[in-house]
Every structure is written in C-alpha cells, then in structure tokens.
C-alpha cells in the first residue's frame, strides 16, 4: 500500500536539518519500497505492506532518532486517505479559483470546537471546516483581501 509520511519541524528555520537522501535511507532501512521525497520538505512517499499507520509512524520516529538523533513527529496517511480528503474538500470552488489560499492540516489529536472558534476569532475572514477522519483533518480557507508576497 502507498503511504505518505509528513514530518513535523524538519528543515524549518534551521531546526532538525535532514538531508532527503538520509530520510530515504531511513525508510529503505525499515524495508519500505518505492521510497521518494519531495524537495527538502520532509515529505516521504513509500510502499509498505501489512502495517498500520501508527506502527509506521513509530518505526519512522524511532529510526530517525537512532540514525540521525532527530526527534520529531510523523503523520502517516495512506494514498487512499489522501484521496478521500481531496474528494471531501469543503471548499471545492477555491480549489481552482484560490488554491493558494486553501490549506489542509493533518493533526495527531482531535480538534475541539473551541479551538476552531479561537482560530476564527484570531484571523478575521477565515473559514474553517474540521473533518474527523482517523484523528483530525482541518480544511481552512482564508479570505484576506490580497495574497501576501515575500517581504510583506
């Protein structure tokens, strides 16, 4: 089965520096096949048979710590789960008209209604939808007047 592993806080702001060749080697060392990475993002695509996401997350977390001394969270989703997230997009018009303002977040823990409301209160013009699928997935659309550009 094809899986995607999203690493948290790797290659961001100088924290958790990790070469993607090293990440691919960690995954291959665990017996995963068809291992690929995307740029320096810390996102990993691989095939693994017969293991649940939680077991894959734990194996990746332990191997990365053992081989590179980096402690970080992994969120693993199957390609099928990602396809379902895309199909359930609560903001389908924005997927084509304002794709740069559409965000999906995968979370380890459930998101409460109070947390979503606090996010809305803190960011005027924000529309948020929370979908609970095997933990949490939040789809967020911003409605700011103009997209931000570098240097602003």
C-alpha positions as CSV (number, residue, x, y, z in Angstrom):
1,X,0.0,0.0,0.0
2,X,1.3,3.5,-0.8
3,X,1.7,5.8,2.2
4,X,2.7,9.4,2.7
5,X,4.7,10.4,5.8
6,X,4.6,14.1,6.8
7,X,7.4,15.1,9.1
8,X,7.0,17.9,11.6
9,X,9.5,20.6,12.1
10,X,12.2,19.2,9.8
11,X,14.2,21.7,7.6
12,X,12.3,24.6,9.0
13,X,14.1,27.6,10.4
14,X,17.4,25.8,10.8
15,X,15.8,23.2,13.1
16,X,16.0,19.5,12.5
17,X,18.2,19.7,9.4
18,X,17.9,16.5,7.5
19,X,19.1,15.6,4.0
20,X,16.4,13.9,2.0
21,X,18.9,11.2,0.9
22,X,19.2,10.4,4.6
23,X,15.5,10.3,5.1
24,X,15.1,7.9,2.1
25,X,17.8,5.7,3.5
26,X,16.0,5.5,6.9
27,X,12.8,4.5,5.1
28,X,14.6,1.9,2.9
29,X,16.3,0.6,6.0
30,X,12.9,-0.2,7.5
31,X,12.1,-2.3,4.5
32,X,9.9,0.3,2.7
33,X,10.0,0.2,-1.0
34,X,9.5,2.8,-3.8
35,X,10.8,5.5,-1.4
36,X,10.6,9.1,-2.7
37,X,10.9,12.5,-1.2
38,X,9.8,16.0,-2.4
39,X,12.4,18.7,-2.4
40,X,13.7,19.4,1.2
41,X,10.1,19.2,2.5
42,X,10.5,16.3,4.8
43,X,7.5,14.6,3.0
44,X,8.1,11.0,2.2
45,X,6.2,8.7,-0.1
46,X,6.7,4.9,0.2
47,X,5.1,1.5,-0.1
48,X,4.7,-0.7,3.0
49,X,2.7,-3.8,3.3
50,X,0.7,-5.0,6.3
51,X,1.4,-2.3,8.8
52,X,-1.0,0.2,10.3
53,X,-0.2,4.0,10.2
54,X,0.5,4.2,13.9
55,X,3.1,1.4,13.6
56,X,4.7,3.1,10.6
57,X,4.8,6.4,12.5
58,X,6.5,4.8,15.5
59,X,9.0,2.9,13.3
60,X,10.0,6.0,11.4
61,X,10.2,8.1,14.6
62,X,12.5,5.5,16.3
63,X,14.7,5.0,13.2
64,X,15.2,8.7,12.6
65,X,16.2,9.2,16.3
66,X,18.5,6.2,16.2
67,X,20.3,7.1,13.0
68,X,20.3,10.9,13.0
69,X,19.5,12.0,16.5
70,X,16.4,13.8,15.3
71,X,13.2,13.6,17.4
72,X,10.1,14.7,15.5
73,X,6.6,13.6,14.9
74,X,5.5,11.7,11.8
75,X,2.0,11.7,10.4
76,X,1.3,8.8,8.1
77,X,-1.7,8.6,5.8
78,X,-2.4,6.2,3.0
79,X,-2.8,7.4,-0.6
80,X,-6.5,6.3,-0.2
81,X,-6.9,8.5,2.8
82,X,-5.4,11.5,1.0
83,X,-7.7,10.9,-2.0
84,X,-10.7,10.9,0.4
85,X,-9.5,14.2,1.9
86,X,-9.3,15.7,-1.6
87,X,-12.8,14.4,-2.5
88,X,-14.3,15.7,0.7
89,X,-12.9,19.2,0.3
90,X,-15.5,21.5,1.8
91,X,-14.3,24.4,-0.4
92,X,-14.3,23.0,-3.9
93,X,-14.6,26.3,-5.7
94,X,-11.5,27.6,-4.0
95,X,-9.5,24.5,-5.2
96,X,-9.4,26.1,-8.6
97,X,-10.1,29.8,-8.1
98,X,-7.9,30.4,-5.0
99,X,-5.8,27.4,-4.5
100,X,-3.0,29.4,-2.8
101,X,-5.4,30.3,0.0
102,X,-6.6,26.7,0.7
103,X,-4.9,24.7,3.4
104,X,-5.3,21.3,4.8
105,X,-3.7,20.3,8.1
106,X,-3.2,16.8,9.4
107,X,-3.2,16.6,13.1
108,X,-2.4,13.9,15.6
109,X,-5.1,14.9,18.1
110,X,-8.8,15.8,17.8
111,X,-9.6,19.5,17.3
112,X,-12.3,20.9,19.6
113,X,-14.9,23.4,18.5
114,X,-13.4,26.0,20.9
115,X,-10.1,25.7,19.2
116,X,-11.6,26.2,15.7
117,X,-13.5,29.2,17.1
118,X,-10.4,30.7,18.6
119,X,-8.6,30.3,15.2
120,X,-11.6,32.1,13.5
121,X,-11.5,34.9,16.1
122,X,-7.8,35.4,15.7
123,X,-7.9,35.5,11.9
124,X,-10.7,37.6,10.5
125,X,-12.0,36.3,7.2
126,X,-11.1,32.8,8.0
127,X,-13.4,29.9,7.1
128,X,-12.6,26.6,8.7
129,X,-14.0,23.2,8.4
130,X,-13.0,20.3,10.7
131,X,-13.3,16.8,9.4
132,X,-12.6,13.9,11.8
133,X,-11.1,11.1,9.9
134,X,-8.8,8.8,11.9
135,X,-7.8,11.7,14.0
136,X,-8.2,15.2,12.6
137,X,-8.0,16.9,9.3
138,X,-8.8,20.6,9.1
139,X,-9.5,22.4,5.9
140,X,-9.0,26.1,6.1
141,X,-9.7,28.9,3.6
142,X,-8.5,32.4,4.1
143,X,-10.4,35.3,2.7
144,X,-7.9,38.1,3.1
145,X,-8.1,41.0,0.6
146,X,-4.8,40.3,-1.1
147,X,-2.4,37.4,-1.1
148,X,0.8,38.1,0.8
149,X,4.0,38.3,-1.1
150,X,7.6,37.8,0.1
151,X,8.8,40.8,2.0
152,X,5.4,42.0,3.2
